Amino acid sequence: MAEKIRCSHILVEKYSTASEILERLKKGENFANLAAAYSIDSSRKRGGDLGTFGRGVMVKDFEKAAFALQKGEVSGIVKTQFGYHIIKRTE
């Protein structure tokens, strides 16, 4: 089990927006470009990159989804108190 992982994410306020972005990702659009265009999080300036983090750093639902991903894999839509996330594990 990985002690630390590196992820990027796209955070939006509405489920419908997250769903549209997820469909665009499935069609091959670039994750970092979509993060820069749509994410409401400050990580948008880095293409959604959150850097490396271990367990206990992120909110529970985000952490659970992020640690379940394999490198290069993109999550479905993950709801937290901040909004709707799409997570990509990068390392």
Backbone atoms as SQL, in Angstrom:
CREATE TABLE atoms (id INTEGER PRIMARY KEY, chain TEXT, resi INTEGER, resn TEXT, atom TEXT, x REAL, y REAL, z REAL);
INSERT INTO atoms VALUES
  (1, 'A', 1, 'MET', 'N', 0.843, -1.189, 0.000),
  (2, 'A', 1, 'MET', 'CA', 0.000, 0.000, 0.000),
  (3, 'A', 1, 'MET', 'C', 0.888, 1.253, 0.000),
  (4, 'A', 2, 'ALA', 'N', 0.573, 2.159, -0.865),
  (5, 'A', 2, 'ALA', 'CA', 1.377, 3.376, -1.001),
  (6, 'A', 2, 'ALA', 'C', 1.242, 4.255, 0.235),
  (7, 'A', 3, 'GLU', 'N', 2.378, 4.754, 0.709),
  (8, 'A', 3, 'GLU', 'CA', 2.378, 5.673, 1.846),
  (9, 'A', 3, 'GLU', 'C', 2.041, 7.094, 1.387),
  (10, 'A', 4, 'LYS', 'N', 2.576, 7.463, 0.224),
  (11, 'A', 4, 'LYS', 'CA', 2.319, 8.788, -0.340),
  (12, 'A', 4, 'LYS', 'C', 2.017, 8.640, -1.819),
  (13, 'A', 5, 'ILE', 'N', 1.105, 9.465, -2.294),
  (14, 'A', 5, 'ILE', 'CA', 0.747, 9.461, -3.705),
  (15, 'A', 5, 'ILE', 'C', 0.732, 10.902, -4.203),
  (16, 'A', 6, 'ARG', 'N', 0.734, 11.053, -5.511),
  (17, 'A', 6, 'ARG', 'CA', 0.625, 12.384, -6.113),
  (18, 'A', 6, 'ARG', 'C', -0.598, 12.376, -7.016),
  (19, 'A', 7, 'CYS', 'N', -1.422, 13.399, -6.857),
  (20, 'A', 7, 'CYS', 'CA', -2.651, 13.484, -7.631),
  (21, 'A', 7, 'CYS', 'C', -2.868, 14.897, -8.146),
  (22, 'A', 8, 'SER', 'N', -3.699, 14.959, -9.168),
  (23, 'A', 8, 'SER', 'CA', -4.237, 16.218, -9.650),
  (24, 'A', 8, 'SER', 'C', -5.748, 16.108, -9.522),
  (25, 'A', 9, 'HIS', 'N', -6.427, 17.246, -9.491),
  (26, 'A', 9, 'HIS', 'CA', -7.879, 17.177, -9.455),
  (27, 'A', 9, 'HIS', 'C', -8.494, 18.374, -10.164),
  (28, 'A', 10, 'ILE', 'N', -9.757, 18.200, -10.483),
  (29, 'A', 10, 'ILE', 'CA', -10.586, 19.281, -10.996),
  (30, 'A', 10, 'ILE', 'C', -11.738, 19.399, -10.007),
  (31, 'A', 11, 'LEU', 'N', -11.922, 20.585, -9.458),
  (32, 'A', 11, 'LEU', 'CA', -12.980, 20.825, -8.471),
  (33, 'A', 11, 'LEU', 'C', -13.971, 21.823, -9.051),
  (34, 'A', 12, 'VAL', 'N', -15.245, 21.429, -9.072),
  (35, 'A', 12, 'VAL', 'CA', -16.311, 22.307, -9.552),
  (36, 'A', 12, 'VAL', 'C', -17.463, 22.310, -8.554),
  (37, 'A', 13, 'GLU', 'N', -18.345, 23.289, -8.681),
  (38, 'A', 13, 'GLU', 'CA', -19.459, 23.423, -7.739),
  (39, 'A', 13, 'GLU', 'C', -20.646, 22.534, -8.068),
  (40, 'A', 14, 'LYS', 'N', -20.862, 22.246, -9.360),
  (41, 'A', 14, 'LYS', 'CA', -22.068, 21.528, -9.771),
  (42, 'A', 14, 'LYS', 'C', -21.749, 20.138, -10.306),
  (43, 'A', 15, 'TYR', 'N', -22.604, 19.184, -9.952),
  (44, 'A', 15, 'TYR', 'CA', -22.457, 17.826, -10.444),
  (45, 'A', 15, 'TYR', 'C', -22.530, 17.800, -11.968),
  (46, 'A', 16, 'SER', 'N', -23.427, 18.582, -12.537),
  (47, 'A', 16, 'SER', 'CA', -23.596, 18.593, -13.998),
  (48, 'A', 16, 'SER', 'C', -22.314, 19.027, -14.697),
  (49, 'A', 17, 'THR', 'N', -21.609, 19.992, -14.135),
  (50, 'A', 17, 'THR', 'CA', -20.339, 20.445, -14.709),
  (51, 'A', 17, 'THR', 'C', -19.298, 19.336, -14.616),
  (52, 'A', 18, 'ALA', 'N', -19.227, 18.683, -13.466),
  (53, 'A', 18, 'ALA', 'CA', -18.282, 17.576, -13.280),
  (54, 'A', 18, 'ALA', 'C', -18.568, 16.459, -14.281),
  (55, 'A', 19, 'SER', 'N', -19.837, 16.178, -14.505),
  (56, 'A', 19, 'SER', 'CA', -20.232, 15.128, -15.438),
  (57, 'A', 19, 'SER', 'C', -19.801, 15.469, -16.866),
  (58, 'A', 20, 'GLU', 'N', -19.966, 16.716, -17.271),
  (59, 'A', 20, 'GLU', 'CA', -19.542, 17.158, -18.605),
  (60, 'A', 20, 'GLU', 'C', -18.026, 17.024, -18.762),
  (61, 'A', 21, 'ILE', 'N', -17.285, 17.437, -17.731),
  (62, 'A', 21, 'ILE', 'CA', -15.821, 17.355, -17.779),
  (63, 'A', 21, 'ILE', 'C', -15.374, 15.898, -17.849),
  (64, 'A', 22, 'LEU', 'N', -16.000, 15.034, -17.070),
  (65, 'A', 22, 'LEU', 'CA', -15.644, 13.617, -17.079),
  (66, 'A', 22, 'LEU', 'C', -15.855, 13.019, -18.471),
  (67, 'A', 23, 'GLU', 'N', -16.934, 13.387, -19.125),
  (68, 'A', 23, 'GLU', 'CA', -17.188, 12.904, -20.485),
  (69, 'A', 23, 'GLU', 'C', -16.098, 13.387, -21.447),
  (70, 'A', 24, 'ARG', 'N', -15.687, 14.630, -21.301),
  (71, 'A', 24, 'ARG', 'CA', -14.623, 15.181, -22.152),
  (72, 'A', 24, 'ARG', 'C', -13.301, 14.454, -21.914),
  (73, 'A', 25, 'LEU', 'N', -13.025, 14.101, -20.649),
  (74, 'A', 25, 'LEU', 'CA', -11.816, 13.339, -20.335),
  (75, 'A', 25, 'LEU', 'C', -11.864, 11.962, -20.989),
  (76, 'A', 26, 'LYS', 'N', -13.027, 11.327, -20.945),
  (77, 'A', 26, 'LYS', 'CA', -13.189, 10.000, -21.543),
  (78, 'A', 26, 'LYS', 'C', -12.972, 10.041, -23.056),
  (79, 'A', 27, 'LYS', 'N', -13.212, 11.197, -23.661),
  (80, 'A', 27, 'LYS', 'CA', -13.011, 11.361, -25.106),
  (81, 'A', 27, 'LYS', 'C', -11.569, 11.751, -25.436),
  (82, 'A', 28, 'GLY', 'N', -10.730, 11.851, -24.400),
  (83, 'A', 28, 'GLY', 'CA', -9.312, 12.071, -24.634),
  (84, 'A', 28, 'GLY', 'C', -8.805, 13.487, -24.420),
  (85, 'A', 29, 'GLU', 'N', -9.638, 14.381, -23.909),
  (86, 'A', 29, 'GLU', 'CA', -9.151, 15.744, -23.664),
  (87, 'A', 29, 'GLU', 'C', -8.133, 15.744, -22.526),
  (88, 'A', 30, 'ASN', 'N', -7.255, 16.740, -22.547),
  (89, 'A', 30, 'ASN', 'CA', -6.154, 16.839, -21.599),
  (90, 'A', 30, 'ASN', 'C', -6.644, 17.263, -20.210),
  (91, 'A', 31, 'PHE', 'N', -6.261, 16.470, -19.194),
  (92, 'A', 31, 'PHE', 'CA', -6.698, 16.726, -17.822),
  (93, 'A', 31, 'PHE', 'C', -6.247, 18.096, -17.328),
  (94, 'A', 32, 'ALA', 'N', -4.968, 18.412, -17.514),
  (95, 'A', 32, 'ALA', 'CA', -4.424, 19.679, -17.019),
  (96, 'A', 32, 'ALA', 'C', -5.101, 20.880, -17.673),
  (97, 'A', 33, 'ASN', 'N', -5.388, 20.772, -18.962),
  (98, 'A', 33, 'ASN', 'CA', -6.061, 21.873, -19.652),
  (99, 'A', 33, 'ASN', 'C', -7.473, 22.085, -19.115),
  (100, 'A', 34, 'LEU', 'N', -8.192, 21.000, -18.867),
  (101, 'A', 34, 'LEU', 'CA', -9.548, 21.107, -18.321),
  (102, 'A', 34, 'LEU', 'C', -9.517, 21.638, -16.890),
  (103, 'A', 35, 'ALA', 'N', -8.516, 21.224, -16.120),
  (104, 'A', 35, 'ALA', 'CA', -8.371, 21.737, -14.748),
  (105, 'A', 35, 'ALA', 'C', -8.134, 23.244, -14.780),
  (106, 'A', 36, 'ALA', 'N', -7.259, 23.685, -15.670),
  (107, 'A', 36, 'ALA', 'CA', -6.949, 25.118, -15.773),
  (108, 'A', 36, 'ALA', 'C', -8.181, 25.917, -16.196),
  (109, 'A', 37, 'ALA', 'N', -9.008, 25.337, -17.029),
  (110, 'A', 37, 'ALA', 'CA', -10.174, 26.043, -17.555),
  (111, 'A', 37, 'ALA', 'C', -11.369, 26.047, -16.599),
  (112, 'A', 38, 'TYR', 'N', -11.561, 24.960, -15.838),
  (113, 'A', 38, 'TYR', 'CA', -12.802, 24.804, -15.081),
  (114, 'A', 38, 'TYR', 'C', -12.682, 24.733, -13.557),
  (115, 'A', 39, 'SER', 'N', -11.551, 24.303, -13.035),
  (116, 'A', 39, 'SER', 'CA', -11.451, 24.072, -11.597),
  (117, 'A', 39, 'SER', 'C', -11.573, 25.380, -10.812),
  (118, 'A', 40, 'ILE', 'N', -12.274, 25.314, -9.685),
  (119, 'A', 40, 'ILE', 'CA', -12.422, 26.487, -8.814),
  (120, 'A', 40, 'ILE', 'C', -11.364, 26.498, -7.720),
  (121, 'A', 41, 'ASP', 'N', -10.472, 25.522, -7.743),
  (122, 'A', 41, 'ASP', 'CA', -9.411, 25.407, -6.755),
  (123, 'A', 41, 'ASP', 'C', -8.164, 26.130, -7.250),
  (124, 'A', 42, 'SER', 'N', -7.353, 26.629, -6.339),
  (125, 'A', 42, 'SER', 'CA', -6.125, 27.340, -6.718),
  (126, 'A', 42, 'SER', 'C', -5.141, 26.449, -7.464),
  (127, 'A', 43, 'SER', 'N', -5.286, 25.131, -7.347),
  (128, 'A', 43, 'SER', 'CA', -4.398, 24.207, -8.066),
  (129, 'A', 43, 'SER', 'C', -4.591, 24.297, -9.582),
  (130, 'A', 44, 'ARG', 'N', -5.616, 24.982, -10.025),
  (131, 'A', 44, 'ARG', 'CA', -5.863, 25.130, -11.468),
  (132, 'A', 44, 'ARG', 'C', -4.656, 25.746, -12.166),
  (133, 'A', 45, 'LYS', 'N', -3.915, 26.588, -11.436),
  (134, 'A', 45, 'LYS', 'CA', -2.729, 27.240, -12.010),
  (135, 'A', 45, 'LYS', 'C', -1.632, 26.238, -12.325),
  (136, 'A', 46, 'ARG', 'N', -1.702, 25.067, -11.704),
  (137, 'A', 46, 'ARG', 'CA', -0.718, 23.993, -11.915),
  (138, 'A', 46, 'ARG', 'C', -1.365, 22.813, -12.655),
  (139, 'A', 47, 'GLY', 'N', -2.425, 23.064, -13.386),
  (140, 'A', 47, 'GLY', 'CA', -3.110, 21.985, -14.099),
  (141, 'A', 47, 'GLY', 'C', -3.805, 21.018, -13.165),
  (142, 'A', 48, 'GLY', 'N', -4.132, 21.492, -11.966),
  (143, 'A', 48, 'GLY', 'CA', -4.817, 20.658, -10.981),
  (144, 'A', 48, 'GLY', 'C', -3.890, 19.894, -10.053),
  (145, 'A', 49, 'ASP', 'N', -2.584, 20.032, -10.231),
  (146, 'A', 49, 'ASP', 'CA', -1.618, 19.269, -9.435),
  (147, 'A', 49, 'ASP', 'C', -1.689, 19.631, -7.959),
  (148, 'A', 50, 'LEU', 'N', -1.910, 18.621, -7.129),
  (149, 'A', 50, 'LEU', 'CA', -1.966, 18.798, -5.674),
  (150, 'A', 50, 'LEU', 'C', -0.655, 18.433, -4.993),
  (151, 'A', 51, 'GLY', 'N', 0.297, 17.930, -5.762),
  (152, 'A', 51, 'GLY', 'CA', 1.550, 17.498, -5.181),
  (153, 'A', 51, 'GLY', 'C', 1.410, 16.135, -4.522),
  (154, 'A', 52, 'THR', 'N', 2.397, 15.798, -3.712),
  (155, 'A', 52, 'THR', 'CA', 2.440, 14.510, -3.031),
  (156, 'A', 52, 'THR', 'C', 1.852, 14.652, -1.635),
  (157, 'A', 53, 'PHE', 'N', 1.047, 13.671, -1.242),
  (158, 'A', 53, 'PHE', 'CA', 0.445, 13.693, 0.093),
  (159, 'A', 53, 'PHE', 'C', 0.246, 12.272, 0.605),
  (160, 'A', 54, 'GLY', 'N', 0.190, 12.169, 1.918),
  (161, 'A', 54, 'GLY', 'CA', -0.046, 10.884, 2.561),
  (162, 'A', 54, 'GLY', 'C', -1.459, 10.812, 3.103),
  (163, 'A', 55, 'ARG', 'N', -1.730, 9.743, 3.774),
  (164, 'A', 55, 'ARG', 'CA', -3.061, 9.572, 4.381),
  (165, 'A', 55, 'ARG', 'C', -3.249, 10.563, 5.525),
  (166, 'A', 56, 'GLY', 'N', -4.493, 10.970, 5.718),
  (167, 'A', 56, 'GLY', 'CA', -4.818, 11.872, 6.809),
  (168, 'A', 56, 'GLY', 'C', -4.662, 13.349, 6.472),
  (169, 'A', 57, 'VAL', 'N', -4.325, 13.654, 5.218),
  (170, 'A', 57, 'VAL', 'CA', -4.123, 15.044, 4.812),
  (171, 'A', 57, 'VAL', 'C', -5.379, 15.609, 4.160),
  (172, 'A', 58, 'MET', 'N', -5.972, 14.833, 3.255),
  (173, 'A', 58, 'MET', 'CA', -7.165, 15.266, 2.523),
  (174, 'A', 58, 'MET', 'C', -8.424, 14.817, 3.265),
  (175, 'A', 59, 'VAL', 'N', -9.558, 15.400, 2.893),
  (176, 'A', 59, 'VAL', 'CA', -10.823, 14.977, 3.499),
  (177, 'A', 59, 'VAL', 'C', -11.078, 13.511, 3.157),
  (178, 'A', 60, 'LYS', 'N', -11.819, 12.823, 4.007),
  (179, 'A', 60, 'LYS', 'CA', -11.964, 11.371, 3.962),
  (180, 'A', 60, 'LYS', 'C', -12.403, 10.822, 2.598),
  (181, 'A', 61, 'ASP', 'N', -13.470, 11.366, 2.026),
  (182, 'A', 61, 'ASP', 'CA', -13.974, 10.830, 0.762),
  (183, 'A', 61, 'ASP', 'C', -12.986, 11.038, -0.382),
  (184, 'A', 62, 'PHE', 'N', -12.300, 12.183, -0.381),
  (185, 'A', 62, 'PHE', 'CA', -11.288, 12.456, -1.398),
  (186, 'A', 62, 'PHE', 'C', -10.137, 11.469, -1.248),
  (187, 'A', 63, 'GLU', 'N', -9.665, 11.311, -0.026),
  (188, 'A', 63, 'GLU', 'CA', -8.539, 10.410, 0.238),
  (189, 'A', 63, 'GLU', 'C', -8.859, 8.980, -0.179),
  (190, 'A', 64, 'LYS', 'N', -10.042, 8.520, 0.182),
  (191, 'A', 64, 'LYS', 'CA', -10.447, 7.153, -0.143),
  (192, 'A', 64, 'LYS', 'C', -10.414, 6.931, -1.651),
  (193, 'A', 65, 'ALA', 'N', -10.957, 7.874, -2.408),
  (194, 'A', 65, 'ALA', 'CA', -10.985, 7.752, -3.869),
  (195, 'A', 65, 'ALA', 'C', -9.575, 7.842, -4.459),
  (196, 'A', 66, 'ALA', 'N', -8.768, 8.774, -3.957),
  (197, 'A', 66, 'ALA', 'CA', -7.423, 8.981, -4.496),
  (198, 'A', 66, 'ALA', 'C', -6.538, 7.755, -4.283),
  (199, 'A', 67, 'PHE', 'N', -6.566, 7.194, -3.089),
  (200, 'A', 67, 'PHE', 'CA', -5.713, 6.043, -2.789),
  (201, 'A', 67, 'PHE', 'C', -6.194, 4.766, -3.473),
  (202, 'A', 68, 'ALA', 'N', -7.434, 4.744, -3.951),
  (203, 'A', 68, 'ALA', 'CA', -7.948, 3.576, -4.664),
  (204, 'A', 68, 'ALA', 'C', -7.516, 3.557, -6.124),
  (205, 'A', 69, 'LEU', 'N', -7.041, 4.684, -6.637),
  (206, 'A', 69, 'LEU', 'CA', -6.649, 4.784, -8.036),
  (207, 'A', 69, 'LEU', 'C', -5.270, 4.182, -8.286),
  (208, 'A', 70, 'GLN', 'N', -5.083, 3.685, -9.500),
  (209, 'A', 70, 'GLN', 'CA', -3.767, 3.265, -9.967),
  (210, 'A', 70, 'GLN', 'C', -3.132, 4.458, -10.676),
  (211, 'A', 71, 'LYS', 'N', -1.814, 4.453, -10.809),
  (212, 'A', 71, 'LYS', 'CA', -1.115, 5.543, -11.495),
  (213, 'A', 71, 'LYS', 'C', -1.695, 5.730, -12.905),
  (214, 'A', 72, 'GLY', 'N', -2.034, 6.978, -13.239),
  (215, 'A', 72, 'GLY', 'CA', -2.598, 7.309, -14.539),
  (216, 'A', 72, 'GLY', 'C', -4.107, 7.203, -14.622),
  (217, 'A', 73, 'GLU', 'N', -4.721, 6.611, -13.613),
  (218, 'A', 73, 'GLU', 'CA', -6.171, 6.399, -13.608),
  (219, 'A', 73, 'GLU', 'C', -6.908, 7.652, -13.144),
  (220, 'A', 74, 'VAL', 'N', -8.110, 7.858, -13.698),
  (221, 'A', 74, 'VAL', 'CA', -8.963, 8.992, -13.345),
  (222, 'A', 74, 'VAL', 'C', -10.195, 8.459, -12.621),
  (223, 'A', 75, 'SER', 'N', -10.569, 9.133, -11.552),
  (224, 'A', 75, 'SER', 'CA', -11.726, 8.720, -10.755),
  (225, 'A', 75, 'SER', 'C', -13.028, 9.080, -11.459),
  (226, 'A', 76, 'GLY', 'N', -14.100, 8.612, -10.877),
  (227, 'A', 76, 'GLY', 'CA', -15.412, 9.136, -11.216),
  (228, 'A', 76, 'GLY', 'C', -15.582, 10.439, -10.452),
  (229, 'A', 77, 'ILE', 'N', -16.809, 10.871, -10.271),
  (230, 'A', 77, 'ILE', 'CA', -17.079, 12.117, -9.562),
  (231, 'A', 77, 'ILE', 'C', -17.124, 11.836, -8.060),
  (232, 'A', 78, 'VAL', 'N', -16.346, 12.605, -7.305),
  (233, 'A', 78, 'VAL', 'CA', -16.247, 12.436, -5.855),
  (234, 'A', 78, 'VAL', 'C', -16.785, 13.695, -5.185),
  (235, 'A', 79, 'LYS', 'N', -17.833, 13.523, -4.363),
  (236, 'A', 79, 'LYS', 'CA', -18.435, 14.675, -3.683),
  (237, 'A', 79, 'LYS', 'C', -17.809, 14.850, -2.301),
  (238, 'A', 80, 'THR', 'N', -17.415, 16.089, -1.994),
  (239, 'A', 80, 'THR', 'CA', -16.965, 16.446, -0.649),
  (240, 'A', 80, 'THR', 'C', -17.662, 17.749, -0.270),
  (241, 'A', 81, 'GLN', 'N', -17.352, 18.259, 0.909),
  (242, 'A', 81, 'GLN', 'CA', -17.951, 19.523, 1.332),
  (243, 'A', 81, 'GLN', 'C', -17.489, 20.701, 0.482),
  (244, 'A', 82, 'PHE', 'N', -16.439, 20.497, -0.316),
  (245, 'A', 82, 'PHE', 'CA', -15.905, 21.569, -1.165),
  (246, 'A', 82, 'PHE', 'C', -16.566, 21.626, -2.537),
  (247, 'A', 83, 'GLY', 'N', -17.191, 20.522, -2.942),
  (248, 'A', 83, 'GLY', 'CA', -17.827, 20.449, -4.250),
  (249, 'A', 83, 'GLY', 'C', -17.616, 19.070, -4.854),
  (250, 'A', 84, 'TYR', 'N', -17.487, 19.048, -6.174),
  (251, 'A', 84, 'TYR', 'CA', -17.357, 17.794, -6.913),
  (252, 'A', 84, 'TYR', 'C', -15.973, 17.715, -7.552),
  (253, 'A', 85, 'HIS', 'N', -15.280, 16.639, -7.247),
  (254, 'A', 85, 'HIS', 'CA', -13.896, 16.460, -7.711),
  (255, 'A', 85, 'HIS', 'C', -13.838, 15.356, -8.766),
  (256, 'A', 86, 'ILE', 'N', -12.912, 15.535, -9.691),
  (257, 'A', 86, 'ILE', 'CA', -12.456, 14.458, -10.549),
  (258, 'A', 86, 'ILE', 'C', -10.956, 14.379, -10.254),
  (259, 'A', 87, 'ILE', 'N', -10.498, 13.206, -9.872),
  (260, 'A', 87, 'ILE', 'CA', -9.123, 13.027, -9.395),
  (261, 'A', 87, 'ILE', 'C', -8.340, 12.171, -10.387),
  (262, 'A', 88, 'LYS', 'N', -7.103, 12.570, -10.626),
  (263, 'A', 88, 'LYS', 'CA', -6.187, 11.762, -11.437),
  (264, 'A', 88, 'LYS', 'C', -4.950, 11.484, -10.624),
  (265, 'A', 89, 'ARG', 'N', -4.627, 10.194, -10.476),
  (266, 'A', 89, 'ARG', 'CA', -3.401, 9.823, -9.774),
  (267, 'A', 89, 'ARG', 'C', -2.244, 9.884, -10.755),
  (268, 'A', 90, 'THR', 'N', -1.253, 10.695, -10.424),
  (269, 'A', 90, 'THR', 'CA', -0.142, 10.902, -11.333),
  (270, 'A', 90, 'THR', 'C', 1.118, 10.141, -10.927),
  (271, 'A', 91, 'GLU', 'N', 1.291, 9.819, -9.651),
  (272, 'A', 91, 'GLU', 'CA', 2.430, 9.034, -9.175),
  (273, 'A', 91, 'GLU', 'C', 1.992, 8.157, -8.022);
